[in-house]
């Protein structure tokens, strides 16, 4: 969904542990963590904990339309991440709604055809109808003053966001009027302020119940891997050129032909499954690190060969990581494509035809009930 929104270099990663050092469960290559999304069975909260109004500098939208909590949670995070590429549509929307109240932003989301089309492409019709009805009934019951924990077995599911903004961590729940301030933070410890809130939520479930999911919005690993590979290849080519200046027959000292320039040529890059032209341009624009520049001043062939071999070893790891990441993205895209095929309506139509033919009742052994 984020990719279809146009957001670049951000990935959604499931969190499988709620240890106090939860950040340690997130691989280093996926950091920083931009925000968390908590999916849970909805329960009303104490409005006294909320801000009187939305603080300046925080982009927060209410959920004013049905079945939009996932999109609202995503937008409440990405619109608070500094210096990310939102894509043209979302960037213009963020600027357009900059001075809106949370309620008006929620209405704007409901009227934003681009977001609606992306969201609805992932939503199955029956899921939308059931979720809308359940969450609407839940919220209506709370407003009428019914007991908060009544009929929790039938409660609807809801997404809320947690995000660090301006040295504080905020809880952004689209069903609440305003954000909730969870306290001041440093750049690295903001998740520790969220853990008690999540633990409190999960403690409300009976033992053995798994009715929640925690997702993290993190930096896409390719954001760092591709520039690193580009710089590595540029450095390796520079070593080869330097060796050619000193000894035109230097390749005779390289026993493994796989370690020669064929592995750094542009022709081998397309097989990585990344944007070929983007990577090729990165190689052309890459700057050699100062340490590499110093090594290239050396005239000792053996030392230059050793430095070049170190680069090849590192390059193999970078290429493997990039292949893994591109395969992960491909699998995610395939799952998303399958999700977009709503088989519920087809099943409903087939059942209706079988019902009119009188086949359903006989199949279950009791025609009078159908």
C-alpha positions as CSV (number, residue, x, y, z in Angstrom):
1,X,0.0,0.0,0.0
2,X,2.8,2.4,0.8
3,X,4.4,1.8,-2.6
4,X,1.1,2.4,-4.3
5,X,0.8,5.7,-2.3
6,X,4.1,6.7,-3.8
7,X,6.2,6.6,-0.6
8,X,9.8,5.5,-1.3
9,X,12.4,3.9,0.9
10,X,10.0,2.8,3.7
11,X,9.0,-0.7,4.6
12,X,6.5,-2.3,7.0
13,X,8.1,-4.9,9.3
14,X,6.2,-7.1,11.8
15,X,7.4,-7.0,15.4
16,X,7.5,-10.5,17.0
17,X,8.7,-9.5,20.5
18,X,7.7,-6.9,23.1
19,X,10.9,-7.2,25.2
20,X,12.0,-3.9,26.8
21,X,14.8,-3.9,24.3
22,X,12.4,-4.3,21.4
23,X,14.6,-2.3,19.1
24,X,17.1,-5.1,19.3
25,X,14.6,-7.4,17.5
26,X,14.7,-5.1,14.5
27,X,17.7,-5.8,12.2
28,X,20.2,-3.0,12.0
29,X,19.7,-2.6,8.3
30,X,16.0,-1.7,8.9
31,X,16.6,1.2,11.2
32,X,15.7,3.9,12.0
33,X,12.2,2.9,13.0
34,X,9.9,5.7,11.9
35,X,6.7,4.6,13.7
36,X,4.7,1.7,15.0
37,X,1.2,0.5,14.1
38,X,-0.8,-1.5,16.6
39,X,-3.7,-3.6,15.4
40,X,-6.0,-4.7,18.2
41,X,-9.7,-5.2,19.2
42,X,-11.0,-1.7,19.7
43,X,-11.9,-0.4,23.2
44,X,-12.7,3.1,24.2
45,X,-10.2,5.2,26.1
46,X,-10.1,8.0,28.6
47,X,-10.3,11.3,26.6
48,X,-8.8,13.2,29.6
49,X,-5.3,11.9,28.5
50,X,-5.6,13.7,25.1
51,X,-4.2,17.1,24.1
52,X,-6.7,20.0,24.1
53,X,-5.7,20.6,20.5
54,X,-3.3,19.2,17.9
55,X,0.1,20.6,18.7
56,X,1.8,22.6,16.0
57,X,4.2,20.6,13.9
58,X,2.3,17.3,14.2
59,X,0.3,16.0,11.3
60,X,-2.7,14.1,12.7
61,X,-6.0,13.1,11.0
62,X,-9.2,11.8,12.5
63,X,-10.9,8.8,11.0
64,X,-14.1,10.3,9.7
65,X,-15.0,7.7,7.2
66,X,-15.6,4.0,7.7
67,X,-13.0,1.3,7.1
68,X,-10.1,3.7,6.8
69,X,-8.2,3.1,10.0
70,X,-5.3,1.3,8.3
71,X,-4.8,4.2,5.7
72,X,-5.2,6.8,8.4
73,X,-2.6,5.1,10.6
74,X,-0.1,5.0,7.8
75,X,-0.7,8.6,6.8
76,X,-0.4,9.7,10.4
77,X,3.1,8.2,10.5
78,X,4.5,9.0,7.0
79,X,3.4,12.6,7.2
80,X,5.4,13.1,10.3
81,X,8.7,11.5,9.0
82,X,11.1,14.3,8.0
83,X,12.9,14.1,4.7
84,X,11.3,11.1,3.1
85,X,10.0,10.9,-0.4
86,X,6.2,10.9,-0.1
87,X,5.6,10.9,-3.9
88,X,3.8,13.7,-5.7
89,X,0.2,12.9,-4.6
90,X,0.9,12.6,-0.9
91,X,3.3,15.5,-0.8
92,X,0.8,17.8,-2.4
93,X,-1.9,16.5,0.0
94,X,0.3,17.1,3.0
95,X,0.9,20.7,2.0
96,X,-2.7,21.3,1.2
97,X,-3.9,20.0,4.6
98,X,-1.0,21.6,6.6
99,X,-3.3,24.1,8.4
100,X,-6.3,21.8,8.7
101,X,-7.7,20.5,12.0
102,X,-7.6,16.7,12.5
103,X,-11.3,16.4,11.7
104,X,-10.9,18.4,8.4
105,X,-7.8,16.3,7.5
106,X,-10.0,13.2,8.1
107,X,-12.6,14.6,5.8
108,X,-9.9,15.4,3.2
109,X,-8.7,11.8,3.3
110,X,-12.3,10.6,2.7
111,X,-12.5,12.9,-0.4
112,X,-9.0,12.1,-1.7
113,X,-9.7,9.8,-4.7
114,X,-6.1,8.8,-5.0
115,X,-5.9,7.4,-1.4
116,X,-9.4,5.9,-1.7
117,X,-8.6,4.0,-4.9
118,X,-5.4,2.6,-3.4
119,X,-7.1,1.6,-0.1
120,X,-10.1,0.0,-1.8
121,X,-7.9,-2.0,-4.1
122,X,-6.7,-3.9,-1.1
123,X,-10.0,-4.3,0.7
124,X,-12.4,-7.1,0.0
125,X,-16.0,-6.0,-0.1
126,X,-17.3,-8.3,2.6
127,X,-14.4,-7.4,4.9
128,X,-15.2,-3.7,4.4
129,X,-18.9,-4.2,5.2
130,X,-18.3,-6.3,8.3
131,X,-15.6,-4.1,9.7
132,X,-17.6,-0.9,9.1
133,X,-20.6,-2.3,10.8
134,X,-18.8,-3.7,13.8
135,X,-16.6,-0.7,14.5
136,X,-19.6,1.7,14.1
137,X,-21.6,-0.4,16.5
138,X,-18.7,-0.4,19.0
139,X,-18.3,3.3,19.0
140,X,-22.0,4.0,19.1
141,X,-22.3,1.7,22.2
142,X,-19.6,3.5,24.0
143,X,-21.1,6.9,23.3
144,X,-24.5,5.7,24.6
145,X,-22.7,4.9,27.9
146,X,-22.7,1.1,27.8
147,X,-20.0,-0.7,29.8
148,X,-16.6,-0.5,28.2
149,X,-15.9,-4.2,28.3
150,X,-19.3,-5.4,27.3
151,X,-19.4,-7.9,24.5
152,X,-15.7,-7.6,23.8
153,X,-15.8,-10.9,21.9
154,X,-17.6,-9.2,19.1
155,X,-15.5,-6.0,19.1
156,X,-14.0,-4.7,15.8
157,X,-10.3,-4.4,15.0
158,X,-8.6,-1.0,14.8
159,X,-5.2,0.4,13.8
160,X,-3.5,3.1,15.8
161,X,-0.1,4.8,15.3
162,X,2.9,5.7,17.5
163,X,5.4,8.1,16.2
164,X,8.3,10.3,17.5
165,X,7.9,14.0,16.7
166,X,9.8,17.0,18.1
167,X,11.6,15.0,20.8
168,X,8.4,13.5,22.1
169,X,6.5,10.3,21.3
170,X,2.9,10.5,20.3
171,X,0.0,8.1,20.1
172,X,-2.1,8.9,17.1
173,X,-5.5,7.2,17.2
174,X,-7.8,8.3,14.4
175,X,-10.9,7.6,16.5
176,X,-9.8,10.0,19.2
177,X,-10.1,13.8,18.7
178,X,-6.5,14.7,19.4
179,X,-3.1,13.1,19.8
180,X,-1.8,11.7,23.1
181,X,1.6,12.7,24.4
182,X,3.5,9.7,25.9
183,X,6.5,11.7,27.1
184,X,9.9,13.1,26.1
185,X,12.4,11.0,24.3
186,X,16.0,10.8,22.9
187,X,16.6,9.9,19.3
188,X,17.1,6.2,20.1
189,X,14.9,5.3,23.0
190,X,11.4,6.3,21.8
191,X,10.1,2.8,21.5
192,X,10.7,2.2,25.2
193,X,7.9,4.8,25.9
194,X,5.5,2.8,23.7
195,X,6.1,-0.6,25.2
196,X,4.2,0.1,28.5
197,X,1.2,1.3,26.5
198,X,1.2,-1.8,24.3
199,X,1.7,-4.1,27.3
200,X,-1.3,-2.5,29.0
201,X,-3.4,-3.1,26.0
202,X,-2.3,-6.8,25.6
203,X,-2.9,-7.4,29.4
204,X,-6.6,-7.0,28.7
205,X,-6.7,-10.1,26.7
206,X,-7.1,-13.6,28.2
207,X,-4.0,-15.8,28.2
208,X,-3.5,-17.5,24.9
209,X,-5.5,-15.0,22.9
210,X,-3.5,-13.4,20.1
211,X,-5.8,-10.6,18.9
212,X,-3.2,-8.0,18.1
213,X,-0.4,-7.3,15.7
214,X,2.5,-4.8,16.0
215,X,4.0,-3.4,12.8
216,X,7.0,-1.1,12.4
217,X,7.6,1.4,9.6
218,X,11.3,1.2,9.0
219,X,13.8,2.3,6.4
220,X,14.0,0.2,3.3
221,X,17.4,-1.6,3.4
222,X,17.9,-1.0,-0.3
223,X,18.2,2.7,0.6
224,X,21.7,2.1,2.0
225,X,22.6,-1.1,0.1
226,X,22.4,0.3,-3.4
227,X,24.7,3.3,-2.7
228,X,27.1,1.0,-0.8
229,X,27.3,-1.3,-3.8
230,X,27.7,1.6,-6.2
231,X,30.6,3.0,-4.1
232,X,32.1,-0.5,-3.9
233,X,32.0,-1.1,-7.7
234,X,33.4,2.4,-8.3
235,X,36.3,1.7,-5.9
236,X,37.0,-1.7,-7.4
237,X,37.2,-0.3,-10.9
238,X,39.6,2.4,-9.6
239,X,41.8,-0.3,-8.2
240,X,41.8,-2.1,-11.5
241,X,42.7,1.1,-13.4
242,X,45.5,1.8,-10.9
243,X,46.9,-1.7,-11.3
244,X,46.8,-1.3,-15.1
245,X,48.9,1.8,-14.8
246,X,51.5,0.0,-12.8
247,X,51.5,-3.4,-14.5
248,X,49.4,-4.0,-17.6
249,X,49.6,-7.7,-16.9
250,X,48.3,-7.5,-13.4
251,X,45.4,-9.9,-14.1
252,X,47.9,-12.7,-14.3
253,X,48.3,-12.4,-10.6
254,X,44.5,-12.9,-10.0
255,X,43.9,-16.7,-9.9
256,X,40.1,-16.6,-9.9
257,X,38.7,-15.3,-13.1
258,X,35.4,-14.4,-11.2
259,X,37.4,-11.8,-9.4
260,X,38.3,-9.9,-12.6
261,X,36.6,-6.9,-14.0
262,X,33.7,-8.9,-15.6
263,X,32.1,-9.0,-12.1
264,X,32.1,-5.2,-11.8
265,X,30.8,-4.4,-15.3
266,X,27.4,-2.9,-15.9
267,X,26.3,-6.0,-17.7
268,X,26.1,-7.9,-14.4
269,X,24.0,-5.4,-12.6
270,X,20.6,-6.2,-14.2
271,X,20.6,-9.6,-12.6
272,X,20.2,-8.0,-9.2
273,X,16.6,-7.2,-9.8
274,X,16.9,-3.6,-8.9
275,X,16.3,-0.5,-10.9
276,X,19.1,-0.8,-13.4
277,X,19.4,2.8,-14.5
278,X,19.2,4.0,-11.0
279,X,22.1,1.9,-9.9
280,X,24.2,2.6,-12.9
281,X,23.7,6.4,-12.3
282,X,24.7,5.9,-8.7
283,X,27.9,4.2,-9.7
284,X,28.8,7.0,-12.1
285,X,28.1,9.6,-9.4
286,X,29.7,7.7,-6.5
287,X,32.7,9.4,-4.7
288,X,35.6,7.4,-3.6
289,X,36.0,7.3,0.2
290,X,39.2,9.0,1.5
291,X,40.6,5.7,2.7
292,X,40.3,4.2,-0.8
293,X,41.9,7.3,-2.3
294,X,44.9,6.8,0.0
295,X,45.3,3.2,-0.9
296,X,45.3,4.1,-4.6
297,X,48.4,6.1,-4.1
298,X,50.2,2.9,-3.3
299,X,52.5,1.5,-6.1
300,X,52.8,-2.0,-4.5
301,X,51.0,-4.4,-6.8
302,X,50.4,-7.0,-4.1
303,X,49.0,-4.5,-1.6
304,X,46.7,-3.1,-4.3
305,X,45.6,-6.6,-5.2
306,X,44.9,-7.3,-1.5
307,X,42.8,-4.1,-1.2
308,X,40.9,-5.0,-4.3
309,X,40.2,-8.5,-3.0
310,X,38.7,-7.0,0.2
311,X,36.3,-4.9,-2.0
312,X,35.3,-8.1,-3.9
313,X,34.6,-9.9,-0.7
314,X,32.4,-7.1,0.6
315,X,30.7,-6.8,-2.8
316,X,29.6,-10.4,-2.7
317,X,27.8,-9.8,0.6
318,X,26.2,-6.6,-0.7
319,X,25.0,-8.3,-3.9
320,X,23.5,-11.2,-1.8
321,X,21.7,-8.8,0.5
322,X,20.3,-6.8,-2.4
323,X,19.1,-10.0,-4.1
324,X,17.4,-11.1,-0.8
325,X,15.7,-7.7,-0.5
326,X,14.5,-7.5,-4.0
327,X,13.1,-11.1,-3.7
328,X,11.3,-10.0,-0.5
329,X,9.8,-7.0,-2.3
330,X,8.7,-9.3,-5.2
331,X,7.0,-11.7,-2.8
332,X,5.2,-8.8,-1.1
333,X,4.0,-7.5,-4.4
334,X,2.7,-11.0,-5.4
335,X,0.8,-11.3,-2.1
336,X,-0.6,-7.8,-2.6
337,X,-1.7,-8.8,-6.1
338,X,-3.5,-11.9,-4.7
339,X,-5.1,-9.8,-2.0
340,X,-6.6,-7.5,-4.6
341,X,-8.6,-10.4,-6.2
342,X,-11.8,-10.4,-4.2
343,X,-13.1,-14.0,-4.4
344,X,-15.9,-13.3,-1.9
345,X,-18.2,-11.9,-4.5
346,X,-17.6,-14.9,-6.8
347,X,-18.3,-17.3,-4.0
348,X,-21.5,-15.4,-3.1
349,X,-22.6,-15.5,-6.7
350,X,-22.0,-19.3,-7.0
351,X,-23.9,-19.9,-3.8
352,X,-26.8,-17.9,-5.1
353,X,-26.9,-20.0,-8.3
354,X,-26.7,-23.2,-6.3
355,X,-29.4,-22.0,-4.0
356,X,-31.7,-21.3,-6.9
357,X,-30.9,-24.7,-8.3
358,X,-31.8,-26.3,-4.9
359,X,-28.3,-27.8,-4.6
360,X,-27.2,-26.3,-1.4
361,X,-29.7,-27.9,0.9
362,X,-29.3,-31.3,-0.5
363,X,-25.6,-31.1,-0.1
364,X,-26.0,-30.5,3.6
365,X,-28.7,-33.0,4.0
366,X,-31.5,-30.6,5.0
367,X,-33.2,-28.9,2.2
368,X,-35.8,-27.2,4.3
369,X,-33.2,-25.0,6.1
370,X,-32.0,-23.3,2.9
